[in-house]
Every structure is written in structure tokens, then in C-alpha cells.
């Protein structure tokens, strides 16, 4: 558990500024090319938004979309590097999973390029373990396609 984790405050809501979120997104290669207007629209249309704060410093963020009955999907889980490997990411995901709009949803999905081991510790399984195949259709143009292909 993170030393000083008691200083971390979780905020549920859409009041986070796109500018602050874009500053955090610099640590996430998949967020390359996102702009303030699109991020603001994304925030307005996400069902669940959770941010983690250490005082005035945005330490982590995650969001979800859900039908509130059958399915939910987590997106954009990002933790500032100086807060990683201290329990904040796990705590953020647990807060998302226990949010009232998601807590009773039986199937939660997410995509990850390189954090499978992290999510497995939280109970997630890979699709092939359940006989499923995850698929994605990319329609965002070449710039977006490149963010999906980067290592």
C-alpha cells in the first residue's frame, strides 16, 4: 500500500478539467494526439469518471461506460509514474468496480496493451481463458491507428 495513501482523495464526477487530464495523459502512449475539445466531450459522455488527487495534484484517473445492467467497460486507467507500484492503481480500479452504476454489472471489460498481469491480480481474465475473442474496429484515421500499434 502506498505510503501516504491516506492523503489520496478520490473524486467521482465530471468536473475535472480537460487541461489537467491532458497533462496526466502525457504518461499514456495510447492518449497521444488527444485534444482538449475531444477530451471534454469524452468526459461529458462517460458514465463514470473517477480521479485520484494528492492535494491539488492529479495522481490518477479512470472512466467507464455502462448499460448498468449487463455490461461495463473501463477506459483510460492512468496513474502518474511517481504514484505507480504503490497501490493507487489497484485502489482506483476497485473504486470504479464498486461505483453504484457498475457494482452489480456482471461483465466488466477493458483493453490493455501491457498491463495484463496487473489486471489479473484484480480478477480479470484474458478473453481466450473464457473462450472469447476481443475485437476492435478502428475508424479514427491513421493517427489514432498508430497509437494502437505503438509498443
Secondary structure, DSSP 8 states (H G I E B T S, - for coil): --TTGGGEEEEESS-S-HHHHHHHHTT-GGGTT--HHHHHHHHHH-SEEEEEEETTEEEEEEEEEE-SSSEEEEEEEEE-GGGTTTTHHHHHHHHHHTSTTTTT-SEEEE--SS-HHHHHHTT---GGGGT--------SHHHHHHHHH--
